[in-house]
């Protein structure tokens, strides 16, 4: 189908494009930006006056809960939520039931996603069999099945020798290992940031040193093996400083932070509000400011949603018993815009952290996160000024739990295109 998106503010962070223009699409690809090609006649014209036309968002961490946890969410519900949030490409962690440690499971998940014909799905394979941390998986076979990297999700590998062998294997084949740095012994039993708030509320704390000790181990193994590692969901100023030094040294590492950690801190827990129970926990104000600074200087490559839909029975419990996680696919864009507004970050620079920056981490090249002639027509068209209130009814995700319930945000997706097809329209 041939269509034109007319008179929008076209922003492509990867190329630096930022101007008022039309975007012309044919056969699933962008054929021109600005003047239409000779002989081009659009079958449909989409008005984008006052709207931003950007690449479809790329999310590095979205749990879709299939297979095994369909009572929390389904592939259909979360793919729909992704499109409502302007997300056209997403990576899903392997902590399903069973975990994504067999090629057949990965192929089944990708087949299901293709059948829905919505957002593009990029699975992460399990680094160890059953995520048990004892035996490494057949990464080469999982990669052939469609895995773009290998992860333990939130399950740590206690045996450092197993981690070493996994990184050596990955380095041999050029795979990327995704790790969330947290020492399981130092974090054991913790549910909130170890600080004054946790002490006052009587909550067991997870100290910053749990992140930094794990980071020291990972970075030493990177130096030894040369394995490319992506560090997931960094949460502390001290941890970010270690990553900054590692990058200056030239180590092959990249890093992300969850979008909620750009805004919320441990004080926001209030009186045991389980909506604020996340993993890693919200830390101190200085840590939040360090995350913002790390996004500005390039220490952090991307912002992710860390979308983790949780059912009512698991969330509506006392804080210490509630399951960690919150829905965020539909909030990734407005919360990124909120950070950009508060820090006076230019729109292209902010969008880079959820488009081309994320695409580079996944190794997708021009496959996602770009808006230029010849690229796939995966677009996010949004109104940066639209005010809306986050309610359970306004979210399409099956998981309706988020710290932002009842709050007003700016920025709402109006249209999402995948392969030049309008797959969501508000």
Secondary structure, 3 states (H helix, E strand, C coil): CCEEEEEEEEEECCCCEEEEEEEEEECCEEEEECCCCCCCCCCEEEECCCCEEEECEEECCEECCCCCCCCCCCHHHHHHHHHHCCEEEEEECCCCCCCCCCHHHHHHHHHHHHHHCCCEEEECEECEHHHCCCCECCHHHHHHHCCCCEECCCCCCCCHHHHHHHHHHHHHHCCEEEECCCCCCCCCCCCEECCHHHHHHCCCEECHHHHHHHHHHHHHHHHHHCCEEEECCCCCHHHHHHHHHHHHHCCCEEEEEEHHHHCCCHHHHCCCCHHHCCCCCCCCHHHHHHHHHHHHHCCCCEEECCEECCCHHHHCCCCCCCCCCCCCHHHHHHHHHHHHHHHCCCHHHHHHCCCHHHHHHHCCHHHCCCCCCCCECCEEEEEEEEEEECCCCCCCCCCCCCCCCCCEEEEEEEEEEECCEEEEEC
